[in-house]
Amino acid sequence: MNVKNTNKTKNGTAPFSALEWFIAGRYLRARRSDTFISVIAGLTLTGIAIGVATLIVVTSVMNGFREELLSKILGLNGHFIAYPVDSGFSDYDETAIKLENVDGVVHAFAFVEGQALVSSKSNSTGVSVRGMTYDSIQKLPLLANSVELGSWDDWDQSKGAAIGYRLAQKLGVTLGDKITLINPDGATTPFGTTPQIRSYPIVATFDLGMVEFDSFFVYLPMKPAQKYFKLFKDVLRDGAEVPDILASDAEIDAAYEQRFFATAVEIFIEDADKVGEMREKIYSEVERPMILTDWQQRNQTFFEALQVERVVMFVILSMIVVVAAFNIISSLVMLVKDKGRDIAVLRTMGITRSAIMRIFVIVGTTIGFLGTLLGLLLGLLLAVNAESIRSWLANTIGISIFPPEVFFLSELPSRVDFVEVAIILGMALGLSFLATLYPAWRAAQYEPVEALRYE
């Protein structure tokens, strides 16, 4: 016997043939008698779309949040900070040059850092004071390019201060006004230690886009910062003799010179993730005794908390897709009940059980596919325009959404990771397919005689 259609099985049509797709399409199209079932299917499709879109938006915002925080933190703080083992770090310039010559190191520069109380006529708050040279600031594009008022011109000779614009708002000061820095470690007198109090004019305000930095850092030129924190000492000049106790001030100044110290050296490397490899290289090539702390150690708790939050949010929001998948089961079960007579007729016409099962698998998977596709488009649209939507909603309803005081950043960041998007789509499609198996199997178990007995 000649077999004309090799695409057919021994007992009926080939798997996923045009006939099966045609019947599945008829079941998907709404008719007056199927209104309720069609509404359930539409709600199921909407549920999957909302779940997929929500997952894409949330993961994109979490990715953007982490990336933005990382860029801000590493844009202002080094990948490594090298602290001296000894107390007097006077060879900081030579050490920075040696570190900068290590293969894989981009920049290295010394800085001074200390805590102080900053005050103005209207307010006061605790701050971190950093002393840096103009050349060092230019190695930090995030800081160098963030000036709102004033400039970094003549920074080393300015004897002024640069502060974040949020700190300026809190203190009620602007360009040209003076701020006072108060440090408890001042001059020693017979009556005890007096606070170190100095006033500096504001020569620049900056906006780094991160609340913690814009409201906490005060920058001073290197030399004034060293003098303010008393990071210097008088040492005898080479070849000079110790002056007599009755010597004049001029003779004392001629005999002694001031040796300045730094707090540490910041190191920026080419690849922020290779801190382990670079640590060994720096230790091996730079002989000076140092203690290296990397950015992962300094921010470990913070970024681990972000990672846990990201995973938990993904798991919780995945429940939306799981619930929508269960809705596929319920809608298909109702469809099978409603189409019992049609199934019986198809069985009497020679349609196999496997073909019946495939028809309902096509119906359920198509609902899942369309819902996933709609969720993909909606999710990408929302993720790409997250900040614009946030601004519009905040202006429309008059409520601060994503307040920078809570979330550290002044804008809502978003970055779409297409690998994660592919995982979300695969999960949604996989759950949609699995949800069709039980109703489809139940449909395949219909016996034509039983189904038609009361017709």
Secondary structure, 3 states (H helix, E strand, C coil): CCCCCCCCECCECCCCCHHHHHHHHHHHCCCHHHHHHHHHHHHHHHHHHHHHHHHHHHHHHHHHHHHHHHHHHHHHCCCEEEEECCCCCCCHHHHHHHHHCCCCEEEEEEEEEEEEEEECCCCEEEEEEEEECHHHHHCCHHHHCCEEEECCCCHHHHCCEEEEHHHHHHHCCCCCCEEEEEECCCCEECCEECCEEEEEEEEEEECCCEHHHHCCEEEEEHHHHHHHCCCEEEEECCCCCCCCCCCCHHHHHHHEEEEECCCEEEEEECCCCCHHHHHHHHHHHCCCCEEEEEHHHHCHHHHHHHHHHHHHHHHHHHHHHHHHHHHHHHHHHHHHHHCHHHHHHHHHCCCCHHHHHHHHHHHHHHHHHHHHHHHHHHHHHHHHCHHHHHHHHHHHHCCCCCCHHHHCECCCCCCCCHHHHHHHHHHHHHHHHHHHHHHHHHHHCCCHHHHHCCC
